[in-house]
């Protein structure tokens, strides 16, 4: 049976459009409130309208853009309450993955998490909040993937894009030493397979970030 290559190509182009538009939102190239017109996006991305619309639907579901059919498509404003709720939900999902998955981790899982936690520490000590938030999101997803919980992974996929918007907002507002300590202590807890300790550290970190958010 021949493969539907047109469908495969459409999915691939949709993903490319999604990644590039999301990156532009995250780094501020596309600013909150900026209109996203199909013709401009087609010219900029070099991708046809249909996969771009698929990407925009996905971004709208994640709260990164606002759409009203036949009226406008624009980058969503930075909503403190929405981002705060996303951070808290991501923390809850992360805690669940740590608590349920840790007893079944293997040596290769330790290696993966150790690499990410080293990156997290490096971003923290260099006060690179944009990088810190990106690696933070990768670390959360890694816990869910190791747990092998597809429902949790999908749920995180919907909330983590909002969390990643924190990168530029948190610059200079977080304590690099506290972030580095968190990364190291979480690594120690996972190495011991101590789910309760990992949950306590995650909840403490989420609380700290939430307190900063309420001051923005």
C-alpha positions as CSV (number, residue, x, y, z in Angstrom):
1,X,0.0,0.0,0.0
2,X,1.6,3.3,-1.0
3,X,2.4,5.8,1.8
4,X,0.4,9.1,1.8
5,X,3.5,11.3,1.3
6,X,1.5,14.5,1.0
7,X,0.0,13.9,4.5
8,X,3.5,13.2,5.9
9,X,4.9,16.4,4.3
10,X,2.0,18.4,5.6
11,X,2.7,17.2,9.2
12,X,6.4,18.0,8.8
13,X,5.8,21.5,7.5
14,X,3.2,22.2,10.2
15,X,5.8,21.2,12.8
16,X,8.4,23.5,11.2
17,X,6.0,26.4,11.1
18,X,5.0,25.8,14.7
19,X,8.6,25.7,15.9
20,X,9.6,28.8,14.1
21,X,6.6,30.9,15.1
22,X,6.8,29.7,18.7
23,X,10.6,30.6,18.8
24,X,9.8,34.1,17.5
25,X,7.2,34.6,20.2
26,X,9.6,33.4,22.9
27,X,12.5,35.6,21.8
28,X,10.3,38.7,21.3
29,X,10.6,38.9,17.5
30,X,6.9,38.6,17.5
31,X,5.6,40.9,20.2
32,X,2.4,40.6,22.3
33,X,-0.5,42.0,20.3
34,X,1.2,41.7,17.0
35,X,-1.0,40.7,14.1
36,X,-0.1,37.4,12.3
37,X,-1.3,37.6,8.7
38,X,-1.3,34.6,6.5
39,X,0.4,36.3,3.6
40,X,3.2,37.6,5.8
41,X,3.7,34.2,7.4
42,X,3.8,32.4,4.1
43,X,6.4,34.9,2.8
44,X,8.5,34.8,6.0
45,X,8.4,31.0,6.5
46,X,8.4,29.9,2.9
47,X,5.6,27.5,3.8
48,X,2.2,27.3,2.3
49,X,-0.9,28.5,4.1
50,X,-2.4,25.1,5.1
51,X,0.4,23.9,7.4
52,X,0.8,27.4,8.8
53,X,-2.9,27.3,9.8
54,X,-2.3,23.9,11.5
55,X,0.6,25.5,13.5
56,X,-1.5,28.5,14.4
57,X,-4.4,26.3,15.7
58,X,-1.9,24.5,17.9
59,X,-0.4,27.8,19.2
60,X,-3.9,29.1,20.0
61,X,-4.7,25.9,21.9
62,X,-1.6,26.6,24.0
63,X,-2.6,30.2,24.7
64,X,0.4,31.7,22.8
65,X,-1.8,33.4,20.1
66,X,-5.4,34.6,20.0
67,X,-7.6,33.9,17.0
68,X,-11.0,35.0,15.9
69,X,-11.9,33.6,12.5
70,X,-12.2,36.1,9.7
71,X,-11.2,38.9,12.1
72,X,-7.7,38.6,13.5
73,X,-4.8,36.3,14.5
74,X,-2.4,37.9,16.9
75,X,0.2,37.1,19.5
76,X,-1.4,36.8,22.9
77,X,-0.6,39.2,25.7
78,X,1.6,38.0,28.5
79,X,-1.1,37.0,31.0
80,X,0.5,36.8,34.5
81,X,-2.4,34.8,35.9
82,X,-2.4,32.4,33.0
83,X,1.4,31.9,33.2
84,X,1.3,31.5,37.0
85,X,-1.4,28.8,36.6
86,X,0.6,27.1,33.9
87,X,3.7,27.1,36.2
88,X,1.7,25.6,39.0
89,X,0.1,22.9,36.8
90,X,3.5,22.0,35.3
91,X,4.9,21.7,38.8
92,X,2.0,19.3,39.8
93,X,2.6,17.2,36.7
94,X,6.3,17.2,37.3
95,X,5.9,16.1,40.9
96,X,3.6,13.3,39.9
97,X,6.1,12.0,37.3
98,X,8.9,12.1,40.0
99,X,6.8,10.3,42.6
100,X,5.5,7.6,40.4
101,X,8.4,7.1,38.0
102,X,11.5,7.4,40.1
103,X,11.3,3.8,41.6
104,X,11.6,2.4,38.1
105,X,14.5,4.6,36.8
106,X,17.5,2.9,35.2
107,X,21.2,4.0,34.9
108,X,20.6,5.6,31.5
109,X,17.8,7.7,32.9
110,X,20.2,9.0,35.6
111,X,22.7,10.0,32.8
112,X,20.1,11.9,30.9
113,X,18.8,13.8,33.9
114,X,22.3,14.5,35.1
115,X,23.1,16.1,31.8
116,X,20.0,18.3,31.9
117,X,20.6,19.2,35.5
118,X,24.2,20.3,34.7
119,X,22.8,22.5,31.9
120,X,20.3,23.9,34.4
121,X,23.0,24.7,36.9
122,X,25.1,26.4,34.2
123,X,22.2,28.5,33.1
124,X,21.4,29.4,36.7
125,X,25.0,30.5,37.6
126,X,25.4,32.5,34.4
127,X,22.0,34.2,35.1
128,X,20.8,33.1,31.6
129,X,17.1,32.9,32.5
130,X,15.9,32.3,29.0
131,X,18.2,29.2,28.8
132,X,17.2,28.2,32.3
133,X,13.5,28.2,31.5
134,X,14.1,26.2,28.3
135,X,16.1,23.5,30.1
136,X,13.6,23.6,33.0
137,X,10.9,22.6,30.5
138,X,13.1,19.9,28.9
139,X,13.8,18.5,32.4
140,X,10.1,18.4,33.2
141,X,9.3,16.5,30.0
142,X,12.2,14.1,30.6
143,X,10.7,13.0,33.9
144,X,7.4,12.3,32.2
145,X,9.1,10.4,29.3
146,X,11.0,8.3,31.7
147,X,7.8,7.5,33.6
148,X,6.4,6.6,30.1
149,X,3.1,8.4,30.8
150,X,1.7,9.7,27.5
151,X,-1.2,11.5,29.1
152,X,1.1,13.4,31.3
153,X,3.4,14.2,28.4
154,X,0.4,15.6,26.4
155,X,-0.8,17.7,29.3
156,X,2.7,19.1,29.7
157,X,2.8,19.9,26.0
158,X,-0.1,22.3,26.5
159,X,1.2,24.1,29.6
160,X,4.9,24.3,29.1
161,X,4.8,26.8,26.2
162,X,3.3,29.4,28.6
163,X,6.1,28.5,31.1
164,X,8.8,29.2,28.4
165,X,7.4,32.7,28.0
166,X,9.0,33.4,31.4
167,X,12.5,33.5,30.0
168,X,12.8,37.2,29.4
169,X,10.5,38.2,32.2
170,X,12.5,36.6,34.9
171,X,15.9,38.0,33.9
172,X,17.6,39.4,37.1
173,X,14.7,38.4,39.3
174,X,15.8,34.9,40.4
175,X,18.6,33.9,42.8
176,X,21.3,32.1,40.7
177,X,22.7,30.4,43.8
178,X,19.3,29.1,44.8
179,X,18.6,27.8,41.3
180,X,22.0,26.1,41.2
181,X,21.3,24.5,44.6
182,X,17.9,23.3,43.5
183,X,19.4,21.6,40.4
184,X,22.1,19.9,42.5
185,X,19.8,18.8,45.3
186,X,17.2,17.4,42.8
187,X,20.0,15.4,41.1
188,X,20.9,14.0,44.5
189,X,17.3,13.1,45.3
190,X,16.8,11.3,41.9
191,X,20.0,9.4,42.4
192,X,18.7,8.1,45.8
193,X,15.3,7.4,44.1
194,X,13.7,9.5,46.8
195,X,10.5,10.6,45.2
196,X,9.2,12.5,48.3
197,X,12.4,14.6,48.5
198,X,12.2,15.3,44.7
199,X,8.6,16.5,45.1
200,X,9.5,18.7,48.0
201,X,12.2,20.4,46.0
202,X,10.0,20.8,42.9
203,X,7.2,22.4,45.0
204,X,9.7,24.7,46.7
205,X,11.0,25.8,43.3
206,X,7.6,26.4,41.9
207,X,6.6,28.4,44.9
208,X,9.7,30.6,44.5
209,X,9.0,31.2,40.9
210,X,5.3,31.9,41.7
211,X,6.2,34.5,44.2
212,X,8.4,36.3,41.7
213,X,5.5,36.2,39.2
214,X,3.1,37.8,41.6
215,X,5.5,40.8,41.8
216,X,5.7,41.4,38.0
